[in-house]
């Protein structure tokens, strides 16, 4: 393998097209302010490198990165790549990951608006993410142990599995399809409106007006905290531990909880709708 070690590289396309190379303890920065340092590359092992310049890894196929730092000036770092693995890396800069296939990230720290758009086969394990619009239109997504602070998350995602995640976000899972979430905390407003086939298992849901206009929604042994006006116009099967502040105009299915503060069936509901609502505490149906 070619070896590049301890270099400072700032030229345009500094290592363009390299194959089967080890790149160690290098700094991609300098007055030339060159872009696309590792574009059109393959078979890389990159360790303990610092990236400050734009677009470093585009069209890269097969690379292992460990202990690397991409700063907030490293804009749009990873686009159109396949088969990349990141371990113990720090990623900053807007649009850090886009249109990539088969990316794996372990124990990474990420601060990037518009992170992970249009990716396929993305796997993340025990990562921390700060973003604004993460994971837009991802396919075949697996997240485990993710701690995320964001705003408009996981919209239009299809085919996703989440385990042991802590998501602090609003408008998550809008228009998502075929998503399953296990043993996670979902905090935020307006969770999963317009979703299809969303399944939540042993999850804690926190925030106003969750799970409305959903189809094929399933909650299994979940907890709902500060959740009012839930399930409006949704088809749902839900078993909830504890209480729900209020349920409004569900479309069909069954909702079972220990307590439900208020059931709202007002003049705006579909008159043909029928949903069984059961309060365990007083053994009554609404």
ABEGO torsion letter per residue (X at the ends): XBBBBGBBBABBGAABGBBGBBBBGBBBBEAAGBBGAABGBBGBBBBGBBBABBGABBGBBGBBBBGBBBBAABBGABBGBBGBBBBGBBBBEBGABBGBBGBBBBGBBBBBBGBGBGBBGBBBBGBBBBBABBGBGBBGBBBBGBBBBBABBGBGBBGBBBBGBBBBBBGBGBGBBGBBBBGBBBBEBGBGBGBBGBBBBGBBBBEBGBGBGBBGBBBBGBBBBGBBGBGBGBBBBBBBBEBBABBBGBABEBBBBABBABBBBBAABBAABBBBBBBAAAGBBX
